[in-house]
Amino acid sequence: MVGIGYDDNISQKIYIHDTWDHSQYDMIWGDGYNGMDHFAVTIVRLAPPIVPEIMITSPQTGDAWQAGSAQAITWSYLGNPGAHVKIELFKNGSFNRTIVSQAPMGASGTGTYNWNIPITQTQGDDYIITVTSSTNSACVDSSGIFSITAPPDGGQTALPWLELLLLME
């Protein structure tokens, strides 16, 4: 039987649910029930379940990431949002690209994905990243607005072998 309530006044009545016949009964505290003496009470409080949650920690609002560089996208999580995440890039509120379709969630409440930003990535100060659980699409977070700046050499990638080939001609 399981106790489901009590009357806190002078009657000291407790209410129980019999798990054998699924009926509700009441009895006086310290009395008996169905020929059995009442010796003890255990109070169980069930905590509400932890709702899975993802919170992006990097990039943050105002960050400036350079095209052609490697940057760590980081997040923390609560509960069990699943084993993997999908990371997407948005520019000015529109989908730009999937950075990775399935990266490991992480361990001990934190996750990281190292993104090699393409050297050809369009510059702008209106980017956000989303991290979404691969198994629970309601478990998602968006970064603050950040910038992607030009690569250090303005996007001109030197190809030494091509220069050498041209000199040989």
C-alpha positions as CSV (number, residue, x, y, z in Angstrom):
1,M,0.0,0.0,0.0
2,V,1.0,3.6,-0.6
3,G,0.2,6.6,1.5
4,I,-1.4,9.3,-0.6
5,G,-2.4,11.9,1.9
6,Y,-3.4,12.7,5.5
7,D,-5.8,14.8,7.5
8,D,-3.8,17.2,9.7
9,N,-6.5,17.8,12.2
10,I,-7.3,16.0,15.4
11,S,-8.6,12.8,13.7
12,Q,-5.1,11.9,12.4
13,K,-6.6,10.1,9.5
14,I,-4.3,8.9,6.7
15,Y,-5.4,8.0,3.2
16,I,-3.8,5.1,1.4
17,H,-3.9,3.4,-2.0
18,D,-3.9,-0.4,-1.9
19,T,-1.6,-1.6,-4.7
20,W,-3.3,-5.0,-4.7
21,D,-6.9,-4.0,-5.4
22,H,-6.2,-0.4,-6.6
23,S,-8.7,1.0,-4.2
24,Q,-8.4,4.0,-1.8
25,Y,-8.9,3.6,2.0
26,D,-8.4,5.6,5.1
27,M,-7.2,4.6,8.5
28,I,-6.3,6.3,11.8
29,W,-2.6,6.9,12.4
30,G,-1.1,4.1,14.5
31,D,-4.1,1.8,13.8
32,G,-4.3,-1.2,11.6
33,Y,-5.4,-1.9,8.0
34,N,-6.8,-5.2,6.8
35,G,-5.6,-7.0,9.9
36,M,-2.1,-5.6,9.6
37,D,-0.6,-3.2,12.1
38,H,0.7,0.1,10.8
39,F,4.3,0.5,12.0
40,A,6.0,3.1,9.8
41,V,5.5,5.6,7.1
42,T,8.0,6.4,4.3
43,I,7.7,9.8,2.6
44,V,8.9,9.9,-1.0
45,R,9.3,13.1,-2.9
46,L,9.9,12.7,-6.5
47,A,11.9,15.5,-8.1
48,P,10.6,16.9,-11.3
49,P,12.4,15.5,-14.3
50,I,15.3,17.6,-15.7
51,V,14.2,19.0,-19.0
52,P,17.1,18.6,-21.5
53,E,18.6,21.9,-22.5
54,I,21.5,23.2,-24.6
55,M,23.1,26.6,-24.0
56,I,25.7,27.9,-26.5
57,T,28.7,29.5,-24.7
58,S,30.8,30.4,-27.9
59,P,30.5,32.4,-30.1
60,Q,29.0,35.2,-28.0
61,T,27.4,38.5,-29.1
62,G,30.1,40.8,-30.5
63,D,32.7,38.1,-31.2
64,A,34.7,38.5,-34.5
65,W,35.9,35.3,-36.1
66,Q,38.2,35.4,-39.1
67,A,37.5,33.5,-42.3
68,G,40.2,30.8,-42.8
69,S,40.7,30.4,-39.0
70,A,39.8,27.5,-36.7
71,Q,37.3,28.4,-33.9
72,A,35.8,26.4,-31.1
73,I,32.0,26.3,-31.0
74,T,31.1,25.5,-27.4
75,W,28.0,24.7,-25.4
76,S,26.8,23.4,-22.1
77,Y,23.9,21.1,-21.6
78,L,21.5,19.8,-18.9
79,G,19.8,16.5,-18.7
80,N,20.1,14.0,-21.5
81,P,19.5,15.9,-24.8
82,G,20.9,13.0,-26.8
83,A,24.2,11.7,-28.1
84,H,24.8,14.1,-31.0
85,V,24.1,17.7,-32.2
86,K,23.7,19.4,-35.5
87,I,25.4,22.8,-35.9
88,E,24.1,25.3,-38.4
89,L,25.2,28.8,-39.5
90,F,22.7,31.6,-40.3
91,K,23.4,34.9,-41.9
92,N,20.9,37.7,-41.4
93,G,18.3,35.2,-40.2
94,S,18.6,32.9,-43.2
95,F,20.2,29.5,-43.3
96,N,23.7,29.7,-44.7
97,R,25.2,26.2,-44.2
98,T,25.3,23.1,-42.1
99,I,28.6,23.2,-40.2
100,V,28.3,19.6,-39.1
101,S,25.3,17.3,-39.2
102,Q,26.3,15.0,-36.3
103,A,28.9,16.0,-33.7
104,P,29.2,14.3,-30.3
105,M,27.1,16.0,-27.6
106,G,30.1,16.1,-25.3
107,A,30.7,14.9,-21.7
108,S,30.0,16.1,-18.2
109,G,27.6,18.8,-19.4
110,T,29.9,20.5,-22.0
111,G,30.5,20.1,-25.7
112,T,32.9,21.5,-28.3
113,Y,33.2,21.4,-32.0
114,N,36.3,22.9,-33.8
115,W,35.1,24.6,-36.9
116,N,37.5,25.5,-39.7
117,I,35.8,28.5,-41.2
118,P,36.1,28.4,-45.0
119,I,38.4,31.1,-46.3
120,T,35.6,31.9,-48.8
121,Q,33.0,32.5,-46.1
122,T,31.2,35.8,-46.8
123,Q,32.1,38.6,-44.4
124,G,29.3,40.0,-42.3
125,D,28.3,41.1,-38.8
126,D,25.0,39.3,-38.8
127,Y,25.8,35.7,-38.1
128,I,24.4,33.3,-35.6
129,I,25.0,29.6,-34.9
130,T,22.4,27.1,-33.7
131,V,23.2,23.9,-31.9
132,T,20.3,21.3,-32.0
133,S,20.0,17.9,-30.5
134,S,20.0,15.3,-33.3
135,T,17.3,13.3,-31.4
136,N,15.2,16.1,-29.9
137,S,14.7,19.1,-32.2
138,A,13.0,21.1,-29.4
139,C,16.4,21.0,-27.6
140,V,18.1,23.9,-29.4
141,D,19.9,27.1,-28.7
142,S,21.2,30.0,-30.8
143,S,24.3,32.0,-30.3
144,G,24.5,35.8,-30.0
145,I,25.1,37.7,-33.2
146,F,28.7,37.7,-34.2
147,S,30.9,38.7,-37.1
148,I,33.0,36.8,-39.7
149,T,35.8,39.0,-41.0
150,A,38.1,38.8,-44.0
151,P,41.1,36.4,-43.9
152,P,44.4,38.0,-43.1
153,D,45.6,38.2,-46.7
154,G,42.2,39.4,-48.1
155,G,41.4,35.9,-49.3
156,Q,44.3,35.7,-51.7
157,T,45.8,32.2,-51.2
158,A,49.3,31.8,-52.5
159,L,50.0,28.7,-54.5
160,P,53.9,28.5,-54.5
161,W,53.9,25.6,-57.0
162,L,51.8,27.7,-59.5
163,E,54.1,30.7,-59.2
164,L,57.1,28.4,-59.7
165,L,55.4,26.8,-62.8
166,L,54.8,30.3,-64.3
167,L,58.4,31.3,-63.7
168,M,59.6,28.2,-65.5
169,E,57.6,29.0,-68.7
